[in-house]
Amino acid sequence: MTRLILLALTWGEPARPEAPEIPAEITDTAAREHFAAGMRAWLDEDYPTAERELQAAYDRDAAPVLLYSLGQLARLQGDCTRARRHFLAFLATDPPEAAAADTRVNLERCQGAGIAAPLEPAPEPAPPIDVPAPTPASPPEPRAKRPDAAALSLTIVGATIASAGIGVFAGSFAVREQADDATDFSAFDRGVRRSGAMHSAGIALMSVGTAVLVGGVVRWIVVGRRRTKDGAANLFARPWGLALRR
């Protein structure tokens, strides 16, 4: 049964130009001809023709592998009701767990009356709005203060790493969506693994970037307070210095 599912799913890849192998479990001659014609139409992305041919094959020879393929074709055409009927009939044949798990994933995407819309990548966070600082009551210092190099570096590096993590994290959903659309179980498995790796890597990058960014912000605050304190101390010392010179 596992071999049947892998074969049926592999035939959904448009990059394979050769004629698909017909599963040995389909023994009726006319059913085998319908199956081959349906798989060729599937490769050409002619889903209505593929579904008609596979339905004709199933009418002649009710092999379980045809139920899953019919469910995928119905789902790809947006007919969730018919897709659910085929998927549930396929699960009733007690397929291997790997094929059953893939079928349940497609059933989850067929909630309600239609197929769930694909996940959109998470939007990039909006840049912070710069609020103009209030005009100081006292005249500014005659010499401009240079920004703290370490704080600036930490802030830039942290923001860059966090942004990269967000991109990888968002991309994991798109990769999982492509895996769910795969008609080949091996492609589905690779996609799920890749999506999981991207998901974990994105979270790790966001965590590291956020930590570095927070470190930069904290340094900005500490350095800013230190400079403010030093400036106040200098202003307090100036009158005494003038008095001593007199």
Secondary structure by P-SEA (a helix, b strand, c coil): caaaaaaaaaacccccccccccccccccaaaaaaaaaaaaaaaacaaaaaaaaaaaaaaacccaaaaaaaaaaaaaacaaaaaaaaaaaaaaacccaaaaaaaaaaaaaaccccccccccccccccccccccccccccccccccccccaaaaaaaaaaaaaaaaaaaaaaaaaaaaaaaaacccaaaaaaaaaaaaaaaaaaaaaaaaaaaaaaaaaaaaaaaaaaaaaaaaaaaaaaaaaaaaac
